[in-house]
Amino acid sequence: MHFPLLQDIVVLLGFSVVVVLLLQRLRLPSVLGFLVTGIIIGPFGFGLIENPEQVELLSEIGVILLMFVIGMELSLKQLASMKRTVFLGGFMQVGLSIVVTAFIFFVLGSSWNEAVFTGFLFSLSSTAIVLKILYDRNEITAPHGRMALGILIFQDIIVVPMMLVTPIMAGNSANIVNEVLFLLLKSGLVLALTYIGAKYLVPRGMFLIAQTKSKELFLLATIALCFTVAFVTASAGLSLAFGAFLAGLIISESDYSHQATSTILPFRELFISFFFISIGMLLDLDFFVRNAVMILLMVLVVFILKGGVVSLTALALRYSMKTVILSGMALFQVGEFAFILSRVGIENGLLSPQMNQYFLSVSVFTMLLTPFIFLFSGNTANFILRKLAPGVGGNKIDREVSLSAEAANGPEDHLLIIGYGINGTNLSKAAKYADIPYMVLELNPEIVQKEKAKGEPIIYGDAMQEHMLEAVNVKKARVVVIAISDPRATKAIVANIRHLSPSVHIVVRTRYVKEIKSLLALGADEVIPEEFETSIEIFSRVLTNFLVPIDELESLVDSVRADNYQVFQSRKPLRTFSSSTIPDFKISCVRVMAESGSVVGRTIEEIDVRKKFGVNVLAVSRKGQIIKTVFPTLKLLRNDLVFVSGDQEHIDSFYKAVT
């Protein structure tokens, strides 16, 4: 049997592994490796792919999952705080880019409608590449990351009206007004359903699914929600990517966004690699070589003009000079949605085949340049500021503070508790009492819901996934306590924590001593087994009751723990403990109950307690007050609590006399 798609996937993955590995050794981004892989195996390279259309379909899934994760990292409240960047900034960037590009092409001899359509194409940037790089560099919440995200969201929205306007400009459409009004109506309905789902439907549904504790069901529900919303928005005339972004926003309003992100990440990484490879496959190497000078000149013009427009937009929004420069360098490329729009232009005669080849070459080449530009963007921005504008940008504060800056940085020097059972609960109470900042990671949705309502800093998620550990800022924690009962999960968590942070102090609660060595080998600093800690508590109390000196008792406990509890597992005598001879006597508390008799109402001297009963009176408790110093003249009264020492026989004799 022959499976063309499977063969293509094998070729894709095999070549990408080799190319990305080579580029990683050169410290170059993996995105670049995927793009190069596409160029090598594509129809204009070695032609190793039989079904490029199916690869392109897989790449669409990658874009959907990328936008879904980005949406989950935000919230409706945070998105609302970006409205000025999205609408004003996006409108300025797209509008100015169209005007500048259209003017240039009109001067060069294109008709007005061809020039405007070309402006449409060059106004769009690459959502997938830019957001992927920003996400990998942990810069989504930085000012330039927020600027880029806002503009890209607007571009994803505006590409639909562009597609509607294109046939009108070519004279091939009927009634544009009705189409636009119908699109606005459908868009409003989609946004309303998004809000209702985020506030009321999805949190309850995800809670019921999380209650089952089935990872498979949670994964299916998460992906189903993503693709359902994407399908609905696409049916309404919006883009799939925008729909996936809305789906992410819906989940972000629930307690399950971090866990959903952790679940989706492996699939996103796989499918987004297909996307970058498919972009690389579009580059016609023969055409590029024959027209290299013109293409490189166009790339330079696009970099200067489009980057300048983005920077001007950021400046108008009153961002700092450094953010202005970084934003321009981030969004200079031509994006993937322009490829979809270019097909509409070809169908309506607004884009010639030769111009389309120039456009594709410039687009792919700018995408290839993007990882390099990001790599040196920080140093370049600092150099420009030092040379051209000394003193500017360093002291000026961005008008819009980074998205969720507190969430991005998270707590520092805190206690992280993994598992909210008896041990985790008691530890959180102790931390609260001692005013120690702490966070809790728990996989039981009922506990999370209940404790979150009480104000506990608790998050739903599986600590076996590194993304969850990053969400609770494990790298900046002082101590991590793992208090769960699953040995396999405990080992995986210890390994993941140690991979993320070599310095954080890890304390592990386990059930059995036999697990100590493996946990210590994985990176745990302290391992406390329940089976023998209980034994230690029991023998400590027993030996205390037998009046073993405290220093000897502490020495025994320390030696047991230092030896990893081996003393309990062997029959050899304990050499480190040599107690003093323990006298055969007890300390007891006796209540004086008799109304009268040989004891009640008389002094200790009159009773002659030591001689008559053979006990010593150590202290007396009377009406809640402790009389620690007992003089011979002290009288014993009814209801007194008398603390006496002696052997059991003499204590019994005294007890009979006072009751």
ChimeraX attribute file (.defattr): number of C-alpha atoms within 10 A of each C-alpha:
attribute: neighborCount
match mode: 1-to-1
recipient: residues
	/A:1	3
	/A:2	6
	/A:3	7
	/A:4	13
	/A:5	15
	/A:6	10
	/A:7	14
	/A:8	19
	/A:9	16
	/A:10	12
	/A:11	16
	/A:12	23
	/A:13	17
	/A:14	12
	/A:15	19
	/A:16	24
	/A:17	15
	/A:18	13
	/A:19	19
	/A:20	21
	/A:21	15
	/A:22	14
	/A:23	16
	/A:24	14
	/A:25	8
	/A:26	9
	/A:27	10
	/A:28	16
	/A:29	17
	/A:30	21
	/A:31	23
	/A:32	24
	/A:33	26
	/A:34	29
	/A:35	28
	/A:36	24
	/A:37	29
	/A:38	29
	/A:39	24
	/A:40	22
	/A:41	22
	/A:42	25
	/A:43	19
	/A:44	18
	/A:45	19
	/A:46	10
	/A:47	14
	/A:48	16
	/A:49	22
	/A:50	14
	/A:51	14
	/A:52	18
	/A:53	11
	/A:54	15
	/A:55	20
	/A:56	18
	/A:57	14
	/A:58	19
	/A:59	22
	/A:60	19
	/A:61	21
	/A:62	24
	/A:63	27
	/A:64	25
	/A:65	28
	/A:66	28
	/A:67	28
	/A:68	32
	/A:69	27
	/A:70	22
	/A:71	25
	/A:72	25
	/A:73	21
	/A:74	22
	/A:75	22
	/A:76	19
	/A:77	10
	/A:78	13
	/A:79	16
	/A:80	11
	/A:81	13
	/A:82	19
	/A:83	14
	/A:84	14
	/A:85	25
	/A:86	23
	/A:87	16
	/A:88	17
	/A:89	25
	/A:90	26
	/A:91	17
	/A:92	20
	/A:93	25
	/A:94	25
	/A:95	15
	/A:96	20
	/A:97	25
	/A:98	22
	/A:99	15
	/A:100	18
	/A:101	22
	/A:102	24
	/A:103	16
	/A:104	13
	/A:105	17
	/A:106	16
	/A:107	11
	/A:108	10
	/A:109	10
	/A:110	16
	/A:111	14
	/A:112	15
	/A:113	17
	/A:114	22
	/A:115	24
	/A:116	22
	/A:117	26
	/A:118	24
	/A:119	23
	/A:120	25
	/A:121	26
	/A:122	23
	/A:123	29
	/A:124	30
	/A:125	28
	/A:126	24
	/A:127	24
	/A:128	21
	/A:129	26
	/A:130	24
	/A:131	21
	/A:132	20
	/A:133	20
	/A:134	20
	/A:135	17
	/A:136	11
	/A:137	11
	/A:138	12
	/A:139	16
	/A:140	25
	/A:141	21
	/A:142	19
	/A:143	24
	/A:144	26
	/A:145	22
	/A:146	23
	/A:147	31
	/A:148	28
	/A:149	24
	/A:150	21
	/A:151	27
	/A:152	24
	/A:153	19
	/A:154	22
	/A:155	25
	/A:156	20
	/A:157	17
	/A:158	18
	/A:159	21
	/A:160	17
	/A:161	14
	/A:162	15
	/A:163	19
	/A:164	17
	/A:165	18
	/A:166	24
	/A:167	19
	/A:168	15
	/A:169	16
	/A:170	16
	/A:171	11
	/A:172	11
	/A:173	12
	/A:174	10
	/A:175	8
	/A:176	13
	/A:177	9
	/A:178	10
	/A:179	14
	/A:180	15
	/A:181	11
	/A:182	14
	/A:183	18
	/A:184	14
	/A:185	12
	/A:186	18
	/A:187	17
	/A:188	13
	/A:189	13
	/A:190	18
	/A:191	14
	/A:192	12
	/A:193	15
	/A:194	20
	/A:195	16
	/A:196	12
	/A:197	19
	/A:198	23
	/A:199	16
	/A:200	13
	/A:201	15
	/A:202	20
	/A:203	20
	/A:204	14
	/A:205	12
	/A:206	20
	/A:207	18
	/A:208	14
	/A:209	17
	/A:210	21
	/A:211	13
	/A:212	12
	/A:213	13
	/A:214	10
	/A:215	13
	/A:216	10
	/A:217	13
	/A:218	22
	/A:219	16
	/A:220	12
	/A:221	16
	/A:222	23
	/A:223	18
	/A:224	13
	/A:225	18
	/A:226	25
	/A:227	19
	/A:228	14
	/A:229	23
	/A:230	24
	/A:231	18
	/A:232	17
	/A:233	24
	/A:234	16
	/A:235	13
	/A:236	19
	/A:237	18
	/A:238	23
	/A:239	22
	/A:240	24
	/A:241	28
	/A:242	24
	/A:243	30
	/A:244	32
	/A:245	26
	/A:246	28
	/A:247	30
	/A:248	30
	/A:249	29
	/A:250	31
	/A:251	30
	/A:252	26
	/A:253	21
	/A:254	21
	/A:255	20
	/A:256	22
	/A:257	27
	/A:258	24
	/A:259	22
	/A:260	24
	/A:261	25
	/A:262	22
	/A:263	23
	/A:264	17
	/A:265	14
	/A:266	10
	/A:267	15
	/A:268	21
	/A:269	14
	/A:270	16
	/A:271	22
	/A:272	25
	/A:273	24
	/A:274	28
	/A:275	27
	/A:276	28
	/A:277	29
	/A:278	28
	/A:279	26
	/A:280	27
	/A:281	27
	/A:282	22
	/A:283	26
	/A:284	19
	/A:285	18
	/A:286	11
	/A:287	15
	/A:288	19
	/A:289	10
	/A:290	10
	/A:291	13
	/A:292	15
	/A:293	11
	/A:294	13
	/A:295	22
	/A:296	16
	/A:297	12
	/A:298	16
	/A:299	22
	/A:300	14
	/A:301	12
	/A:302	22
	/A:303	19
	/A:304	14
	/A:305	18
	/A:306	29
	/A:307	24
	/A:308	21
	/A:309	24
	/A:310	31
	/A:311	26
	/A:312	20
	/A:313	26
	/A:314	27
	/A:315	17
	/A:316	13
	/A:317	18
	/A:318	16
	/A:319	24
	/A:320	21
	/A:321	24
	/A:322	22
	/A:323	24
	/A:324	27
	/A:325	26
	/A:326	26
	/A:327	28
	/A:328	26
	/A:329	26
	/A:330	27
	/A:331	29
	/A:332	29
	/A:333	29
	/A:334	27
	/A:335	26
	/A:336	23
	/A:337	20
	/A:338	22
	/A:339	19
	/A:340	13
	/A:341	19
	/A:342	22
	/A:343	15
	/A:344	18
	/A:345	22
	/A:346	14
	/A:347	13
	/A:348	17
	/A:349	15
	/A:350	24
	/A:351	20
	/A:352	15
	/A:353	11
	/A:354	10
	/A:355	13
	/A:356	17
	/A:357	18
	/A:358	19
	/A:359	23
	/A:360	23
	/A:361	24
	/A:362	25
	/A:363	28
	/A:364	23
	/A:365	20
	/A:366	23
	/A:367	27
	/A:368	22
	/A:369	15
	/A:370	22
	/A:371	20
	/A:372	13
	/A:373	17
	/A:374	19
	/A:375	15
	/A:376	11
	/A:377	18
	/A:378	15
	/A:379	11
	/A:380	17
	/A:381	18
	/A:382	18
	/A:383	13
	/A:384	14
	/A:385	18
	/A:386	14
	/A:387	9
	/A:388	9
	/A:389	12
	/A:390	12
	/A:391	11
	/A:392	13
	/A:393	19
	/A:394	13
	/A:395	9
	/A:396	13
	/A:397	12
	/A:398	18
	/A:399	11
	/A:400	18
	/A:401	13
	/A:402	18
	/A:403	20
	/A:404	15
	/A:405	11
	/A:406	9
	/A:407	12
	/A:408	18
	/A:409	12
	/A:410	16
	/A:411	18
	/A:412	15
	/A:413	16
	/A:414	20
	/A:415	23
	/A:416	27
	/A:417	24
	/A:418	26
	/A:419	22
	/A:420	23
	/A:421	15
	/A:422	11
	/A:423	16
	/A:424	21
	/A:425	15
	/A:426	12
	/A:427	18
	/A:428	23
	/A:429	13
	/A:430	12
	/A:431	15
	/A:432	13
	/A:433	9
	/A:434	9
	/A:435	9
	/A:436	13
	/A:437	16
	/A:438	24
	/A:439	21
	/A:440	23
	/A:441	24
	/A:442	22
	/A:443	19
	/A:444	20
	/A:445	22
	/A:446	15
	/A:447	15
	/A:448	22
	/A:449	16
	/A:450	12
	/A:451	15
	/A:452	15
	/A:453	11
	/A:454	9
	/A:455	8
	/A:456	16
	/A:457	15
	/A:458	25
	/A:459	26
	/A:460	25
	/A:461	29
	/A:462	23
	/A:463	27
	/A:464	19
	/A:465	16
	/A:466	17
	/A:467	19
	/A:468	22
	/A:469	23
	/A:470	17
	/A:471	20
	/A:472	26
	/A:473	21
	/A:474	26
	/A:475	19
	/A:476	19
	/A:477	22
	/A:478	16
	/A:479	18
	/A:480	24
	/A:481	23
	/A:482	26
	/A:483	22
	/A:484	21
	/A:485	13
	/A:486	10
	/A:487	15
	/A:488	9
	/A:489	14
	/A:490	21
	/A:491	22
	/A:492	16
	/A:493	21
	/A:494	25
	/A:495	19
	/A:496	19
	/A:497	27
	/A:498	19
	/A:499	13
	/A:500	15
	/A:501	14
	/A:502	10
	/A:503	14
	/A:504	20
	/A:505	18
	/A:506	20
	/A:507	21
	/A:508	23
	/A:509	19
	/A:510	22
	/A:511	19
	/A:512	14
	/A:513	19
	/A:514	13
	/A:515	15
	/A:516	20
	/A:517	12
	/A:518	11
	/A:519	22
	/A:520	17
	/A:521	12
	/A:522	17
	/A:523	21
	/A:524	24
	/A:525	15
	/A:526	15
	/A:527	23
	/A:528	20
	/A:529	19
	/A:530	14
	/A:531	12
	/A:532	18
	/A:533	17
	/A:534	11
	/A:535	12
	/A:536	18
	/A:537	11
	/A:538	12
	/A:539	14
	/A:540	18
	/A:541	13
	/A:542	12
	/A:543	15
	/A:544	13
	/A:545	11
	/A:546	15
	/A:547	18
	/A:548	16
	/A:549	13
	/A:550	12
	/A:551	8
	/A:552	15
	/A:553	20
	/A:554	13
	/A:555	13
	/A:556	20
	/A:557	17
	/A:558	13
	/A:559	18
	/A:560	19
	/A:561	16
	/A:562	10
	/A:563	10
	/A:564	19
	/A:565	21
	/A:566	14
	/A:567	15
	/A:568	15
	/A:569	9
	/A:570	9
	/A:571	8
	/A:572	8
	/A:573	8
	/A:574	13
	/A:575	9
	/A:576	11
	/A:577	14
	/A:578	11
	/A:579	13
	/A:580	10
	/A:581	8
	/A:582	11
	/A:583	10
	/A:584	9
	/A:585	16
	/A:586	15
	/A:587	18
	/A:588	18
	/A:589	18
	/A:590	19
	/A:591	17
	/A:592	22
	/A:593	17
	/A:594	16
	/A:595	13
	/A:596	14
	/A:597	11
	/A:598	11
	/A:599	23
	/A:600	22
	/A:601	16
	/A:602	17
	/A:603	17
	/A:604	19
	/A:605	13
	/A:606	14
	/A:607	18
	/A:608	15
	/A:609	18
	/A:610	14
	/A:611	9
	/A:612	11
	/A:613	18
	/A:614	17
	/A:615	24
	/A:616	15
	/A:617	21
	/A:618	16
	/A:619	17
	/A:620	23
	/A:621	16
	/A:622	15
	/A:623	9
	/A:624	9
	/A:625	8
	/A:626	12
	/A:627	14
	/A:628	12
	/A:629	10
	/A:630	13
	/A:631	13
	/A:632	13
	/A:633	11
	/A:634	16
	/A:635	17
	/A:636	20
	/A:637	21
	/A:638	17
	/A:639	17
	/A:640	19
	/A:641	21
	/A:642	23
	/A:643	18
	/A:644	22
	/A:645	18
	/A:646	20
	/A:647	16
	/A:648	14
	/A:649	13
	/A:650	17
	/A:651	23
	/A:652	14
	/A:653	14
	/A:654	19
	/A:655	18
	/A:656	12
	/A:657	16
	/A:658	22
	/A:659	16
